[in-house]
Amino acid sequence: MAHDLPPVLLIGCGRMGGALAKAMVSERHVLAFDPQADLPDGVERVDSLARGNLPDALTVILAVKPQTFKTMPADLAGLAGEGRLFLSIMAGVTLAQMSHVFGSAA
């Protein structure tokens, strides 16, 4: 199975994130940062969001509950940078709130 597209990192792999992971795993390398989730087959668990542990070109999907996002900023701040695309499926979290966490690099 060829993965020509950049890998996807799901922050949260519960019901919504898990459904996205299942849909993408046949076409992309899918990573997930969610210490409590049972990951779908083919999804690789990531235990650390440290920049050196992840590929440079990466699509990051924020799939956590809004109240969880507000407790994670220290973990997320290092993800921003060149070659990274961020998508959010979090209800009620504004772009301004995400920009505050990720800074001007995102």
Secondary structure, DSSP 8 states (H G I E B T S, - for coil): ----S--EEEE--SHHHHHHHHHHTTTS-EEEE-TT----TT-EE-S---GGGS-SSEEEEE-S-HHHHTT-HHHHGGG-STTEEEEE--TT--HHHHHHHH-TT-
